[in-house]
Amino acid sequence: MFEEIYHKYDWEKIKKGIYGSTGEDFLRSLAKDTFTPDDIIPLFSPAADQYLEEMAAKSLTITRQRFGNTIQLYAPLYVSNVCSNSCVYCGFSRSNLIKRITLSPREVEDEARILYDRGFRHILLLTGEDRRAVTPSDLAKIARSIHGRFASVSIEVYPMETDEYRMMAESGIDGLTLYQETYHRETYANVHPAGKKRDISWRLNGPDRGGMAGFRKIGIGALLGLADWRIESFFTAVHAMHLSRTYWRSLIQISFPRLRNAPAGFTVPFPVDDRSLIHMICAMRIIFPDAGLVLSTREPSRIRDGLLPLGITMMSAGSSTGPGGYGHPGLAGDQFPVEDTRTPEEICSLIRSKGLDPVWKDWDRKFIE
Ligand code: SF4
């Protein structure tokens, strides 16, 4: 389980290593094709900042070699915004007075139909983290009702037991996304003041439980802005190394959710600027040539346009971040504001304008049936 590996690394020591790396250390690491945790430390260092163009060039080359010219499109589908946690950075926190809704199975199907008609074949089902509002059985039923139409159905919900994840996989869900939010233990405790999410071990080992359950795709990430992005990147990469080695049949995906507009009363403690985000994405591509790198509509169009060729392989488009938001925009409280509000058609045009191919479907579960 990842928690054992996590405890081998001390945040402050890693920070010292990253901030103490030299340009020579960075160039030695950049020349490698495979990496140990020690090798990746210089890739996230301030000494690497001056080599961003070299990193971007290598990242671009690797991405085109491994993924061709394709960019996979997906859409989030929020089933519920009921949450029993109180993450200080999130619009769904139980302390926020927003309209709470849990869609009925019929309403989920309506939302799914809208996304299907817009062309999406990969969808991500999301809920707040309250397993009473949407139980694992509810999710399994929803998945069974819609997965026939979609090539891929993933979930981003509360962490589950391995057997529950198995039930998800058996009902047609093939992907799990579970962000750690932050790998900095004290920050984790401070930003998760109440609810089950306070249990950092439960979350750290969640992707392992998903791997044991046999998900085809496992997505992880840190919520950028909660702690120093350089050290978060190191821990995210070590987590991805562990998962890809242990669950080698699963495709590992790394997301880069950046805190931009936090709820009132919360100030982003470590804002991540655009250059740092590019640095992080390029370094991850260099370390993980085959990983899916995901960028959501949290990012404004200008950033998404610029990052598109550099290493990203999956993008959401035309997203709503509240339940029922496709059929009835504004029906309930959203999780976060969407910055890139362009339609899926506009995103496809953008992708083509960069010489890339938008892909609605690159997988069919019939491959394994
Ligand atoms: S981040 Fe997730 S667990 Fe935390 S308040 Fe938001 S929906 Fe709930």
Boltz pocket constraint, residues with backbone or C-beta under 6 A from the ligand:
constraints:
  - pocket:
      binder: B
      contacts: [[A, 83], [A, 84], [A, 85], [A, 86], [A, 87], [A, 90], [A, 91], [A, 92], [A, 93], [A, 94], [A, 127], [A, 128], [A, 129], [A, 197]]
      max_distance: 6.0
